[in-house]
């Protein structure tokens, strides 16, 4: 309906993954499935536009439980755990 529900910032990494720098939603739009839609749109974009596309990647702060849970729910796998962050990868299927 033209209403802003959030924003995403992403870029292509040398390893042929689309790295999600920022994914944030307005308070009223949280927990409504928008993250899943963004992930699917980015996967579709990668498949169409990136030769050798490997998937999506992101780094999430450990205390951001909603983001950690959303990543896991949407097929992201933990690839590296650091003191404050978790690096995730959602490989293409």
PDB file of N, CA, C and O in Angstrom:
ATOM      1  N   UNK A   1       0.816  -1.194   0.000  1.00  0.00           N
ATOM      2  CA  UNK A   1       0.000   0.000   0.000  1.00  0.00           C
ATOM      3  C   UNK A   1       0.861   1.260   0.000  1.00  0.00           C
ATOM      4  O   UNK A   1       0.346   2.357   0.213  1.00  0.00           O
ATOM      5  N   UNK A   2       2.156   1.119  -0.234  1.00  0.00           N
ATOM      6  CA  UNK A   2       3.033   2.269  -0.280  1.00  0.00           C
ATOM      7  C   UNK A   2       3.556   2.718   1.068  1.00  0.00           C
ATOM      8  O   UNK A   2       4.302   3.694   1.139  1.00  0.00           O
ATOM      9  N   UNK A   3       3.192   2.043   2.127  1.00  0.00           N
ATOM     10  CA  UNK A   3       3.656   2.392   3.463  1.00  0.00           C
ATOM     11  C   UNK A   3       5.032   1.793   3.712  1.00  0.00           C
ATOM     12  O   UNK A   3       5.268   0.622   3.417  1.00  0.00           O
ATOM     13  N   UNK A   4       5.937   2.596   4.253  1.00  0.00           N
ATOM     14  CA  UNK A   4       7.266   2.075   4.574  1.00  0.00           C
ATOM     15  C   UNK A   4       7.164   1.196   5.815  1.00  0.00           C
ATOM     16  O   UNK A   4       6.625   1.603   6.844  1.00  0.00           O
ATOM     17  N   UNK A   5       7.694  -0.018   5.693  1.00  0.00           N
ATOM     18  CA  UNK A   5       7.695  -0.936   6.827  1.00  0.00           C
ATOM     19  C   UNK A   5       9.103  -1.175   7.344  1.00  0.00           C
ATOM     20  O   UNK A   5       9.279  -1.732   8.428  1.00  0.00           O
ATOM     21  N   UNK A   6      10.112  -0.758   6.579  1.00  0.00           N
ATOM     22  CA  UNK A   6      11.485  -0.945   7.018  1.00  0.00           C
ATOM     23  C   UNK A   6      12.438  -0.656   5.883  1.00  0.00           C
ATOM     24  O   UNK A   6      12.069  -0.051   4.876  1.00  0.00           O
ATOM     25  N   UNK A   7      13.689  -1.103   6.064  1.00  0.00           N
ATOM     26  CA  UNK A   7      14.681  -0.905   5.007  1.00  0.00           C
ATOM     27  C   UNK A   7      15.743  -1.987   5.083  1.00  0.00           C
ATOM     28  O   UNK A   7      15.948  -2.632   6.112  1.00  0.00           O
ATOM     29  N   UNK A   8      16.413  -2.158   3.944  1.00  0.00           N
ATOM     30  CA  UNK A   8      17.480  -3.141   3.843  1.00  0.00           C
ATOM     31  C   UNK A   8      18.638  -2.511   3.077  1.00  0.00           C
ATOM     32  O   UNK A   8      18.441  -1.749   2.130  1.00  0.00           O
ATOM     33  N   UNK A   9      19.837  -2.845   3.508  1.00  0.00           N
ATOM     34  CA  UNK A   9      21.049  -2.444   2.810  1.00  0.00           C
ATOM     35  C   UNK A   9      21.857  -3.717   2.576  1.00  0.00           C
ATOM     36  O   UNK A   9      22.079  -4.498   3.501  1.00  0.00           O
ATOM     37  N   UNK A  10      22.301  -3.923   1.315  1.00  0.00           N
ATOM     38  CA  UNK A  10      23.026  -5.148   1.001  1.00  0.00           C
ATOM     39  C   UNK A  10      24.042  -4.884  -0.092  1.00  0.00           C
ATOM     40  O   UNK A  10      23.990  -3.863  -0.778  1.00  0.00           O
ATOM     41  N   UNK A  11      24.964  -5.818  -0.243  1.00  0.00           N
ATOM     42  CA  UNK A  11      25.963  -5.715  -1.290  1.00  0.00           C
ATOM     43  C   UNK A  11      26.519  -7.088  -1.620  1.00  0.00           C
ATOM     44  O   UNK A  11      26.327  -8.045  -0.871  1.00  0.00           O
ATOM     45  N   UNK A  12      27.202  -7.175  -2.735  1.00  0.00           N
ATOM     46  CA  UNK A  12      27.780  -8.436  -3.181  1.00  0.00           C
ATOM     47  C   UNK A  12      29.207  -8.562  -2.656  1.00  0.00           C
ATOM     48  O   UNK A  12      30.034  -7.672  -2.856  1.00  0.00           O
ATOM     49  N   UNK A  13      29.482  -9.665  -1.991  1.00  0.00           N
ATOM     50  CA  UNK A  13      30.832  -9.932  -1.489  1.00  0.00           C
ATOM     51  C   UNK A  13      31.629 -10.703  -2.540  1.00  0.00           C
ATOM     52  O   UNK A  13      31.043 -11.318  -3.431  1.00  0.00           O
ATOM     53  N   UNK A  14      32.963 -10.674  -2.445  1.00  0.00           N
ATOM     54  CA  UNK A  14      33.799 -11.412  -3.402  1.00  0.00           C
ATOM     55  C   UNK A  14      33.526 -12.920  -3.424  1.00  0.00           C
ATOM     56  O   UNK A  14      33.793 -13.582  -4.427  1.00  0.00           O
ATOM     57  N   UNK A  15      32.994 -13.465  -2.319  1.00  0.00           N
ATOM     58  CA  UNK A  15      32.705 -14.902  -2.276  1.00  0.00           C
ATOM     59  C   UNK A  15      31.375 -15.257  -2.938  1.00  0.00           C
ATOM     60  O   UNK A  15      30.895 -16.385  -2.818  1.00  0.00           O
ATOM     61  N   UNK A  16      30.780 -14.280  -3.641  1.00  0.00           N
ATOM     62  CA  UNK A  16      29.530 -14.469  -4.403  1.00  0.00           C
ATOM     63  C   UNK A  16      28.312 -14.682  -3.498  1.00  0.00           C
ATOM     64  O   UNK A  16      27.357 -15.357  -3.884  1.00  0.00           O
ATOM     65  N   UNK A  17      28.351 -14.105  -2.300  1.00  0.00           N
ATOM     66  CA  UNK A  17      27.161 -14.058  -1.452  1.00  0.00           C
ATOM     67  C   UNK A  17      26.679 -12.614  -1.395  1.00  0.00           C
ATOM     68  O   UNK A  17      27.465 -11.673  -1.497  1.00  0.00           O
ATOM     69  N   UNK A  18      25.385 -12.464  -1.231  1.00  0.00           N
ATOM     70  CA  UNK A  18      24.819 -11.152  -0.970  1.00  0.00           C
ATOM     71  C   UNK A  18      24.865 -10.952   0.530  1.00  0.00           C
ATOM     72  O   UNK A  18      24.236 -11.690   1.289  1.00  0.00           O
ATOM     73  N   UNK A  19      25.631  -9.929   0.955  1.00  0.00           N
ATOM     74  CA  UNK A  19      25.779  -9.638   2.371  1.00  0.00           C
ATOM     75  C   UNK A  19      24.741  -8.606   2.782  1.00  0.00           C
ATOM     76  O   UNK A  19      24.635  -7.536   2.183  1.00  0.00           O
ATOM     77  N   UNK A  20      23.977  -8.946   3.814  1.00  0.00           N
ATOM     78  CA  UNK A  20      22.953  -8.042   4.332  1.00  0.00           C
ATOM     79  C   UNK A  20      23.598  -7.200   5.430  1.00  0.00           C
ATOM     80  O   UNK A  20      23.900  -7.695   6.515  1.00  0.00           O
ATOM     81  N   UNK A  21      23.801  -5.923   5.129  1.00  0.00           N
ATOM     82  CA  UNK A  21      24.419  -5.008   6.090  1.00  0.00           C
ATOM     83  C   UNK A  21      23.420  -4.584   7.162  1.00  0.00           C
ATOM     84  O   UNK A  21      23.716  -4.611   8.357  1.00  0.00           O
ATOM     85  N   UNK A  22      22.239  -4.196   6.710  1.00  0.00           N
ATOM     86  CA  UNK A  22      21.203  -3.730   7.629  1.00  0.00           C
ATOM     87  C   UNK A  22      19.856  -4.270   7.159  1.00  0.00           C
ATOM     88  O   UNK A  22      19.527  -4.222   5.973  1.00  0.00           O
ATOM     89  N   UNK A  23      19.097  -4.777   8.101  1.00  0.00           N
ATOM     90  CA  UNK A  23      17.708  -5.155   7.845  1.00  0.00           C
ATOM     91  C   UNK A  23      16.936  -4.727   9.085  1.00  0.00           C
ATOM     92  O   UNK A  23      17.100  -5.307  10.158  1.00  0.00           O
ATOM     93  N   UNK A  24      16.103  -3.721   8.936  1.00  0.00           N
ATOM     94  CA  UNK A  24      15.375  -3.168  10.076  1.00  0.00           C
ATOM     95  C   UNK A  24      13.943  -2.877   9.675  1.00  0.00           C
ATOM     96  O   UNK A  24      13.657  -2.512   8.535  1.00  0.00           O
ATOM     97  N   UNK A  25      13.052  -3.047  10.639  1.00  0.00           N
ATOM     98  CA  UNK A  25      11.635  -2.833  10.391  1.00  0.00           C
ATOM     99  C   UNK A  25      11.072  -1.853  11.403  1.00  0.00           C
ATOM    100  O   UNK A  25      11.513  -1.796  12.551  1.00  0.00           O
ATOM    101  N   UNK A  26      10.090  -1.084  10.955  1.00  0.00           N
ATOM    102  CA  UNK A  26       9.360  -0.200  11.862  1.00  0.00           C
ATOM    103  C   UNK A  26       8.691  -1.066  12.927  1.00  0.00           C
ATOM    104  O   UNK A  26       8.365  -2.229  12.687  1.00  0.00           O
ATOM    105  N   UNK A  27       8.496  -0.489  14.087  1.00  0.00           N
ATOM    106  CA  UNK A  27       7.917  -1.238  15.219  1.00  0.00           C
ATOM    107  C   UNK A  27       6.600  -1.926  14.826  1.00  0.00           C
ATOM    108  O   UNK A  27       6.381  -3.091  15.159  1.00  0.00           O
ATOM    109  N   UNK A  28       5.742  -1.209  14.128  1.00  0.00           N
ATOM    110  CA  UNK A  28       4.432  -1.763  13.768  1.00  0.00           C
ATOM    111  C   UNK A  28       4.521  -2.897  12.742  1.00  0.00           C
ATOM    112  O   UNK A  28       3.549  -3.627  12.543  1.00  0.00           O
ATOM    113  N   UNK A  29       5.676  -3.051  12.091  1.00  0.00           N
ATOM    114  CA  UNK A  29       5.831  -4.063  11.034  1.00  0.00           C
ATOM    115  C   UNK A  29       6.638  -5.274  11.483  1.00  0.00           C
ATOM    116  O   UNK A  29       6.862  -6.194  10.696  1.00  0.00           O
ATOM    117  N   UNK A  30       7.069  -5.284  12.715  1.00  0.00           N
ATOM    118  CA  UNK A  30       7.883  -6.404  13.198  1.00  0.00           C
ATOM    119  C   UNK A  30       7.028  -7.633  13.439  1.00  0.00           C
ATOM    120  O   UNK A  30       5.851  -7.546  13.789  1.00  0.00           O
ATOM    121  N   UNK A  31       7.663  -8.791  13.238  1.00  0.00           N
ATOM    122  CA  UNK A  31       7.021 -10.100  13.468  1.00  0.00           C
ATOM    123  C   UNK A  31       5.785 -10.317  12.591  1.00  0.00           C
ATOM    124  O   UNK A  31       4.788 -10.894  13.025  1.00  0.00           O
ATOM    125  N   UNK A  32       5.877  -9.838  11.343  1.00  0.00           N
ATOM    126  CA  UNK A  32       4.776 -10.023  10.404  1.00  0.00           C
ATOM    127  C   UNK A  32       5.217 -10.737   9.133  1.00  0.00           C
ATOM    128  O   UNK A  32       4.468 -10.780   8.157  1.00  0.00           O
ATOM    129  N   UNK A  33       6.418 -11.294   9.131  1.00  0.00           N
ATOM    130  CA  UNK A  33       6.873 -12.062   7.992  1.00  0.00           C
ATOM    131  C   UNK A  33       7.607 -11.271   6.921  1.00  0.00           C
ATOM    132  O   UNK A  33       7.928 -11.817   5.865  1.00  0.00           O
ATOM    133  N   UNK A  34       7.878 -10.001   7.172  1.00  0.00           N
ATOM    134  CA  UNK A  34       8.565  -9.199   6.164  1.00  0.00           C
ATOM    135  C   UNK A  34      10.004  -9.651   5.945  1.00  0.00           C
ATOM    136  O   UNK A  34      10.506  -9.582   4.823  1.00  0.00           O
ATOM    137  N   UNK A  35      10.673 -10.111   6.997  1.00  0.00           N
ATOM    138  CA  UNK A  35      12.063 -10.574   6.836  1.00  0.00           C
ATOM    139  C   UNK A  35      12.114 -11.733   5.844  1.00  0.00           C
ATOM    140  O   UNK A  35      12.989 -11.774   4.978  1.00  0.00           O
ATOM    141  N   UNK A  36      11.187 -12.667   5.967  1.00  0.00           N
ATOM    142  CA  UNK A  36      11.146 -13.805   5.042  1.00  0.00           C
ATOM    143  C   UNK A  36      10.981 -13.337   3.606  1.00  0.00           C
ATOM    144  O   UNK A  36      11.610 -13.878   2.696  1.00  0.00           O
ATOM    145  N   UNK A  37      10.136 -12.332   3.400  1.00  0.00           N
ATOM    146  CA  UNK A  37       9.916 -11.801   2.053  1.00  0.00           C
ATOM    147  C   UNK A  37      11.172 -11.138   1.507  1.00  0.00           C
ATOM    148  O   UNK A  37      11.498 -11.283   0.329  1.00  0.00           O
ATOM    149  N   UNK A  38      11.878 -10.409   2.371  1.00  0.00           N
ATOM    150  CA  UNK A  38      13.120  -9.774   1.943  1.00  0.00           C
ATOM    151  C   UNK A  38      14.144 -10.834   1.564  1.00  0.00           C
ATOM    152  O   UNK A  38      14.791 -10.722   0.523  1.00  0.00           O
ATOM    153  N   UNK A  39      14.301 -11.859   2.391  1.00  0.00           N
ATOM    154  CA  UNK A  39      15.267 -12.915   2.102  1.00  0.00           C
ATOM    155  C   UNK A  39      14.950 -13.596   0.773  1.00  0.00           C
ATOM    156  O   UNK A  39      15.853 -13.844  -0.026  1.00  0.00           O
ATOM    157  N   UNK A  40      13.700 -13.894   0.537  1.00  0.00           N
ATOM    158  CA  UNK A  40      13.315 -14.544  -0.716  1.00  0.00           C
ATOM    159  C   UNK A  40      13.579 -13.635  -1.910  1.00  0.00           C
ATOM    160  O   UNK A  40      14.035 -14.100  -2.954  1.00  0.00           O
ATOM    161  N   UNK A  41      13.298 -12.357  -1.765  1.00  0.00           N
ATOM    162  CA  UNK A  41      13.567 -11.402  -2.855  1.00  0.00           C
ATOM    163  C   UNK A  41      15.057 -11.305  -3.144  1.00  0.00           C
ATOM    164  O   UNK A  41      15.457 -11.241  -4.307  1.00  0.00           O
ATOM    165  N   UNK A  42      15.884 -11.292  -2.102  1.00  0.00           N
ATOM    166  CA  UNK A  42      17.331 -11.226  -2.302  1.00  0.00           C
ATOM    167  C   UNK A  42      17.860 -12.508  -2.943  1.00  0.00           C
ATOM    168  O   UNK A  42      18.758 -12.456  -3.783  1.00  0.00           O
ATOM    169  N   UNK A  43      17.310 -13.652  -2.552  1.00  0.00           N
ATOM    170  CA  UNK A  43      17.716 -14.917  -3.182  1.00  0.00           C
ATOM    171  C   UNK A  43      17.348 -14.920  -4.666  1.00  0.00           C
ATOM    172  O   UNK A  43      18.144 -15.342  -5.505  1.00  0.00           O
ATOM    173  N   UNK A  44      16.168 -14.459  -4.980  1.00  0.00           N
ATOM    174  CA  UNK A  44      15.736 -14.388  -6.378  1.00  0.00           C
ATOM    175  C   UNK A  44      16.645 -13.446  -7.174  1.00  0.00           C
ATOM    176  O   UNK A  44      17.062 -13.764  -8.288  1.00  0.00           O
ATOM    177  N   UNK A  45      16.939 -12.302  -6.596  1.00  0.00           N
ATOM    178  CA  UNK A  45      17.832 -11.337  -7.239  1.00  0.00           C
ATOM    179  C   UNK A  45      19.202 -11.978  -7.493  1.00  0.00           C
ATOM    180  O   UNK A  45      19.746 -11.867  -8.592  1.00  0.00           O
ATOM    181  N   UNK A  46      19.748 -12.637  -6.495  1.00  0.00           N
ATOM    182  CA  UNK A  46      21.061 -13.271  -6.643  1.00  0.00           C
ATOM    183  C   UNK A  46      21.083 -14.336  -7.719  1.00  0.00           C
ATOM    184  O   UNK A  46      22.024 -14.414  -8.509  1.00  0.00           O
ATOM    185  N   UNK A  47      20.041 -15.160  -7.750  1.00  0.00           N
ATOM    186  CA  UNK A  47      19.966 -16.220  -8.764  1.00  0.00           C
ATOM    187  C   UNK A  47      19.917 -15.644 -10.173  1.00  0.00           C
ATOM    188  O   UNK A  47      20.497 -16.205 -11.102  1.00  0.00           O
ATOM    189  N   UNK A  48      19.225 -14.531 -10.322  1.00  0.00           N
ATOM    190  CA  UNK A  48      19.056 -13.922 -11.647  1.00  0.00           C
ATOM    191  C   UNK A  48      20.251 -13.085 -12.083  1.00  0.00           C
ATOM    192  O   UNK A  48      20.567 -13.045 -13.272  1.00  0.00           O
ATOM    193  N   UNK A  49      20.917 -12.422 -11.155  1.00  0.00           N
ATOM    194  CA  UNK A  49      21.903 -11.402 -11.507  1.00  0.00           C
ATOM    195  C   UNK A  49      23.361 -11.762 -11.221  1.00  0.00           C
ATOM    196  O   UNK A  49      24.263 -11.122 -11.762  1.00  0.00           O
ATOM    197  N   UNK A  50      23.611 -12.769 -10.385  1.00  0.00           N
ATOM    198  CA  UNK A  50      24.981 -13.042  -9.938  1.00  0.00           C
ATOM    199  C   UNK A  50      25.439 -14.412 -10.437  1.00  0.00           C
ATOM    200  O   UNK A  50      24.927 -15.444 -10.004  1.00  0.00           O
ATOM    201  N   UNK A  51      26.400 -14.410 -11.345  1.00  0.00           N
ATOM    202  CA  UNK A  51      26.957 -15.674 -11.830  1.00  0.00           C
ATOM    203  C   UNK A  51      27.734 -16.341 -10.696  1.00  0.00           C
ATOM    204  O   UNK A  51      28.587 -15.711 -10.071  1.00  0.00           O
ATOM    205  N   UNK A  52      27.440 -17.611 -10.431  1.00  0.00           N
ATOM    206  CA  UNK A  52      28.101 -18.337  -9.359  1.00  0.00           C
ATOM    207  C   UNK A  52      27.559 -18.007  -7.976  1.00  0.00           C
ATOM    208  O   UNK A  52      28.229 -18.244  -6.970  1.00  0.00           O
ATOM    209  N   UNK A  53      26.351 -17.462  -7.922  1.00  0.00           N
ATOM    210  CA  UNK A  53      25.735 -17.040  -6.653  1.00  0.00           C
ATOM    211  C   UNK A  53      25.709 -18.184  -5.652  1.00  0.00           C
ATOM    212  O   UNK A  53      25.319 -19.305  -5.978  1.00  0.00           O
ATOM    213  N   UNK A  54      26.135 -17.880  -4.414  1.00  0.00           N
ATOM    214  CA  UNK A  54      26.228 -18.894  -3.359  1.00  0.00           C
ATOM    215  C   UNK A  54      25.166 -18.766  -2.282  1.00  0.00           C
ATOM    216  O   UNK A  54      24.877 -19.746  -1.595  1.00  0.00           O
ATOM    217  N   UNK A  55      24.572 -17.581  -2.111  1.00  0.00           N
ATOM    218  CA  UNK A  55      23.557 -17.427  -1.076  1.00  0.00           C
ATOM    219  C   UNK A  55      23.633 -16.079  -0.393  1.00  0.00           C
ATOM    220  O   UNK A  55      24.234 -15.134  -0.904  1.00  0.00           O
ATOM    221  N   UNK A  56      23.008 -16.008   0.780  1.00  0.00           N
ATOM    222  CA  UNK A  56      22.964 -14.780   1.561  1.00  0.00           C
ATOM    223  C   UNK A  56      23.860 -14.920   2.781  1.00  0.00           C
ATOM    224  O   UNK A  56      24.001 -16.012   3.330  1.00  0.00           O
ATOM    225  N   UNK A  57      24.461 -13.822   3.203  1.00  0.00           N
ATOM    226  CA  UNK A  57      25.270 -13.841   4.415  1.00  0.00           C
ATOM    227  C   UNK A  57      24.946 -12.601   5.249  1.00  0.00           C
ATOM    228  O   UNK A  57      24.504 -11.577   4.728  1.00  0.00           O
ATOM    229  N   UNK A  58      25.178 -12.722   6.561  1.00  0.00           N
ATOM    230  CA  UNK A  58      24.899 -11.621   7.478  1.00  0.00           C
ATOM    231  C   UNK A  58      25.649 -11.855   8.781  1.00  0.00           C
ATOM    232  O   UNK A  58      26.010 -12.982   9.120  1.00  0.00           O
ATOM    233  N   UNK A  59      25.868 -10.782   9.488  1.00  0.00           N
ATOM    234  CA  UNK A  59      26.436 -10.842  10.826  1.00  0.00           C
ATOM    235  C   UNK A  59      25.409 -10.248  11.780  1.00  0.00           C
ATOM    236  O   UNK A  59      24.891  -9.155  11.547  1.00  0.00           O
ATOM    237  N   UNK A  60      25.120 -10.974  12.854  1.00  0.00           N
ATOM    238  CA  UNK A  60      24.080 -10.558  13.789  1.00  0.00           C
ATOM    239  C   UNK A  60      24.683 -10.460  15.190  1.00  0.00           C
ATOM    240  O   UNK A  60      25.450 -11.325  15.613  1.00  0.00           O
ATOM    241  N   UNK A  61      24.321  -9.394  15.897  1.00  0.00           N
ATOM    242  CA  UNK A  61      24.741  -9.240  17.278  1.00  0.00           C
ATOM    243  C   UNK A  61      24.016 -10.282  18.128  1.00  0.00           C
ATOM    244  O   UNK A  61      22.802 -10.447  18.010  1.00  0.00           O
ATOM    245  N   UNK A  62      24.753 -10.977  18.976  1.00  0.00           N
ATOM    246  CA  UNK A  62      24.180 -12.079  19.762  1.00  0.00           C
ATOM    247  C   UNK A  62      22.991 -11.651  20.625  1.00  0.00           C
ATOM    248  O   UNK A  62      22.062 -12.431  20.836  1.00  0.00           O
ATOM    249  N   UNK A  63      23.021 -10.420  21.122  1.00  0.00           N
ATOM    250  CA  UNK A  63      21.930 -10.004  22.009  1.00  0.00           C
ATOM    251  C   UNK A  63      20.655  -9.649  21.243  1.00  0.00           C
ATOM    252  O   UNK A  63      19.611  -9.422  21.854  1.00  0.00           O
ATOM    253  N   UNK A  64      20.730  -9.598  19.922  1.00  0.00           N
ATOM    254  CA  UNK A  64      19.548  -9.335  19.105  1.00  0.00           C
ATOM    255  C   UNK A  64      18.848 -10.669  18.843  1.00  0.00           C
ATOM    256  O   UNK A  64      18.934 -11.235  17.754  1.00  0.00           O
ATOM    257  N   UNK A  65      18.163 -11.145  19.862  1.00  0.00           N
ATOM    258  CA  UNK A  65      17.542 -12.474  19.790  1.00  0.00           C
ATOM    259  C   UNK A  65      16.522 -12.596  18.666  1.00  0.00           C
ATOM    260  O   UNK A  65      16.405 -13.656  18.050  1.00  0.00           O
ATOM    261  N   UNK A  66      15.785 -11.529  18.394  1.00  0.00           N
ATOM    262  CA  UNK A  66      14.793 -11.573  17.308  1.00  0.00           C
ATOM    263  C   UNK A  66      15.483 -11.810  15.968  1.00  0.00           C
ATOM    264  O   UNK A  66      14.999 -12.594  15.151  1.00  0.00           O
ATOM    265  N   UNK A  67      16.610 -11.137  15.740  1.00  0.00           N
ATOM    266  CA  UNK A  67      17.331 -11.305  14.474  1.00  0.00           C
ATOM    267  C   UNK A  67      17.976 -12.680  14.380  1.00  0.00           C
ATOM    268  O   UNK A  67      17.957 -13.299  13.316  1.00  0.00           O
ATOM    269  N   UNK A  68      18.544 -13.163  15.471  1.00  0.00           N
ATOM    270  CA  UNK A  68      19.141 -14.505  15.484  1.00  0.00           C
ATOM    271  C   UNK A  68      18.062 -15.541  15.175  1.00  0.00           C
ATOM    272  O   UNK A  68      18.273 -16.437  14.358  1.00  0.00           O
ATOM    273  N   UNK A  69      16.914 -15.418  15.825  1.00  0.00           N
ATOM    274  CA  UNK A  69      15.818 -16.369  15.592  1.00  0.00           C
ATOM    275  C   UNK A  69      15.291 -16.283  14.162  1.00  0.00           C
ATOM    276  O   UNK A  69      14.990 -17.308  13.551  1.00  0.00           O
ATOM    277  N   UNK A  70      15.176 -15.063  13.621  1.00  0.00           N
ATOM    278  CA  UNK A  70      14.700 -14.898  12.247  1.00  0.00           C
ATOM    279  C   UNK A  70      15.669 -15.542  11.265  1.00  0.00           C
ATOM    280  O   UNK A  70      15.246 -16.187  10.306  1.00  0.00           O
ATOM    281  N   UNK A  71      16.963 -15.369  11.501  1.00  0.00           N
ATOM    282  CA  UNK A  71      17.963 -15.977  10.614  1.00  0.00           C
ATOM    283  C   UNK A  71      17.826 -17.493  10.622  1.00  0.00           C
ATOM    284  O   UNK A  71      17.772 -18.122   9.565  1.00  0.00           O
ATOM    285  N   UNK A  72      17.770 -18.073  11.800  1.00  0.00           N
ATOM    286  CA  UNK A  72      17.661 -19.531  11.907  1.00  0.00           C
ATOM    287  C   UNK A  72      16.357 -20.041  11.296  1.00  0.00           C
ATOM    288  O   UNK A  72      16.346 -21.058  10.602  1.00  0.00           O
ATOM    289  N   UNK A  73      15.265 -19.333  11.555  1.00  0.00           N
ATOM    290  CA  UNK A  73      13.951 -19.724  11.020  1.00  0.00           C
ATOM    291  C   UNK A  73      13.937 -19.705   9.503  1.00  0.00           C
ATOM    292  O   UNK A  73      13.199 -20.466   8.878  1.00  0.00           O
ATOM    293  N   UNK A  74      14.751 -18.838   8.904  1.00  0.00           N
ATOM    294  CA  UNK A  74      14.761 -18.665   7.457  1.00  0.00           C
ATOM    295  C   UNK A  74      15.915 -19.382   6.767  1.00  0.00           C
ATOM    296  O   UNK A  74      16.306 -19.008   5.661  1.00  0.00           O
ATOM    297  N   UNK A  75      16.457 -20.401   7.408  1.00  0.00           N
ATOM    298  CA  UNK A  75      17.425 -21.264   6.745  1.00  0.00           C
ATOM    299  C   UNK A  75      18.874 -20.825   6.811  1.00  0.00           C
ATOM    300  O   UNK A  75      19.724 -21.415   6.144  1.00  0.00           O
ATOM    301  N   UNK A  76      19.173 -19.807   7.594  1.00  0.00           N
ATOM    302  CA  UNK A  76      20.562 -19.399   7.761  1.00  0.00           C
ATOM    303  C   UNK A  76      21.267 -20.362   8.708  1.00  0.00           C
ATOM    304  O   UNK A  76      20.685 -20.841   9.681  1.00  0.00           O
ATOM    305  N   UNK A  77      22.510 -20.630   8.407  1.00  0.00           N
ATOM    306  CA  UNK A  77      23.333 -21.517   9.232  1.00  0.00           C
ATOM    307  C   UNK A  77      24.448 -20.705   9.875  1.00  0.00           C
ATOM    308  O   UNK A  77      25.022 -19.813   9.250  1.00  0.00           O
ATOM    309  N   UNK A  78      24.746 -21.023  11.123  1.00  0.00           N
ATOM    310  CA  UNK A  78      25.860 -20.366  11.795  1.00  0.00           C
ATOM    311  C   UNK A  78      27.162 -20.864  11.183  1.00  0.00           C
ATOM    312  O   UNK A  78      27.395 -22.070  11.099  1.00  0.00           O
ATOM    313  N   UNK A  79      28.010 -19.932  10.755  1.00  0.00           N
ATOM    314  CA  UNK A  79      29.300 -20.323  10.188  1.00  0.00           C
ATOM    315  C   UNK A  79      30.465 -19.921  11.082  1.00  0.00           C
ATOM    316  O   UNK A  79      31.547 -20.503  11.001  1.00  0.00           O
ATOM    317  N   UNK A  80      30.240 -18.914  11.946  1.00  0.00           N
ATOM    318  CA  UNK A  80      31.299 -18.507  12.858  1.00  0.00           C
ATOM    319  C   UNK A  80      30.675 -17.748  14.026  1.00  0.00           C
ATOM    320  O   UNK A  80      29.855 -16.848  13.840  1.00  0.00           O
ATOM    321  N   UNK A  81      31.080 -18.129  15.219  1.00  0.00           N
ATOM    322  CA  UNK A  81      30.629 -17.424  16.408  1.00  0.00           C
ATOM    323  C   UNK A  81      31.807 -16.675  17.009  1.00  0.00           C
ATOM    324  O   UNK A  81      32.878 -17.237  17.240  1.00  0.00           O
ATOM    325  N   UNK A  82      31.577 -15.394  17.255  1.00  0.00           N
ATOM    326  CA  UNK A  82      32.610 -14.561  17.865  1.00  0.00           C
ATOM    327  C   UNK A  82      32.111 -14.098  19.235  1.00  0.00           C
ATOM    328  O   UNK A  82      31.025 -14.491  19.664  1.00  0.00           O
ATOM    329  N   UNK A  83      32.884 -13.279  19.912  1.00  0.00           N
ATOM    330  CA  UNK A  83      32.508 -12.889  21.271  1.00  0.00           C
ATOM    331  C   UNK A  83      31.139 -12.202  21.326  1.00  0.00           C
ATOM    332  O   UNK A  83      30.350 -12.483  22.227  1.00  0.00           O
ATOM    333  N   UNK A  84      30.848 -11.309  20.379  1.00  0.00           N
ATOM    334  CA  UNK A  84      29.582 -10.580  20.406  1.00  0.00           C
ATOM    335  C   UNK A  84      28.685 -10.835  19.208  1.00  0.00           C
ATOM    336  O   UNK A  84      27.527 -10.417  19.198  1.00  0.00           O
ATOM    337  N   UNK A  85      29.204 -11.514  18.203  1.00  0.00           N
ATOM    338  CA  UNK A  85      28.477 -11.653  16.940  1.00  0.00           C
ATOM    339  C   UNK A  85      28.437 -13.102  16.454  1.00  0.00           C
ATOM    340  O   UNK A  85      29.244 -13.941  16.855  1.00  0.00           O
ATOM    341  N   UNK A  86      27.469 -13.362  15.579  1.00  0.00           N
ATOM    342  CA  UNK A  86      27.372 -14.640  14.884  1.00  0.00           C
ATOM    343  C   UNK A  86      27.333 -14.341  13.389  1.00  0.00           C
ATOM    344  O   UNK A  86      26.534 -13.519  12.939  1.00  0.00           O
ATOM    345  N   UNK A  87      28.182 -14.997  12.630  1.00  0.00           N
ATOM    346  CA  UNK A  87      28.158 -14.893  11.176  1.00  0.00           C
ATOM    347  C   UNK A  87      27.264 -16.000  10.637  1.00  0.00           C
ATOM    348  O   UNK A  87      27.403 -17.163  11.016  1.00  0.00           O
ATOM    349  N   UNK A  88      26.352 -15.633   9.755  1.00  0.00           N
ATOM    350  CA  UNK A  88      25.386 -16.571   9.191  1.00  0.00           C
ATOM    351  C   UNK A  88      25.535 -16.670   7.683  1.00  0.00           C
ATOM    352  O   UNK A  88      25.983 -15.729   7.028  1.00  0.00           O
ATOM    353  N   UNK A  89      25.156 -17.818   7.141  1.00  0.00           N
ATOM    354  CA  UNK A  89      25.099 -18.056   5.702  1.00  0.00           C
ATOM    355  C   UNK A  89      23.816 -18.810   5.403  1.00  0.00           C
ATOM    356  O   UNK A  89      23.486 -19.791   6.069  1.00  0.00           O
ATOM    357  N   UNK A  90      23.102 -18.341   4.397  1.00  0.00           N
ATOM    358  CA  UNK A  90      21.961 -19.112   3.867  1.00  0.00           C
ATOM    359  C   UNK A  90      22.345 -19.510   2.451  1.00  0.00           C
ATOM    360  O   UNK A  90      22.232 -18.724   1.511  1.00  0.00           O
ATOM    361  N   UNK A  91      22.805 -20.756   2.322  1.00  0.00           N
ATOM    362  CA  UNK A  91      23.192 -21.208   0.989  1.00  0.00           C
ATOM    363  C   UNK A  91      21.964 -21.363   0.096  1.00  0.00           C
ATOM    364  O   UNK A  91      20.852 -21.586   0.575  1.00  0.00           O
ATOM    365  N   UNK A  92      22.188 -21.240  -1.211  1.00  0.00           N
ATOM    366  CA  UNK A  92      21.068 -21.457  -2.128  1.00  0.00           C
ATOM    367  C   UNK A  92      20.795 -22.948  -2.192  1.00  0.00           C
ATOM    368  O   UNK A  92      21.691 -23.776  -2.034  1.00  0.00           O
ATOM    369  N   UNK A  93      19.541 -23.260  -2.428  1.00  0.00           N
ATOM    370  CA  UNK A  93      19.174 -24.686  -2.494  1.00  0.00           C
ATOM    371  C   UNK A  93      19.037 -25.139  -3.922  1.00  0.00           C
ATOM    372  O   UNK A  93      18.733 -26.305  -4.173  1.00  0.00           O
TER     373      UNK A  93
END
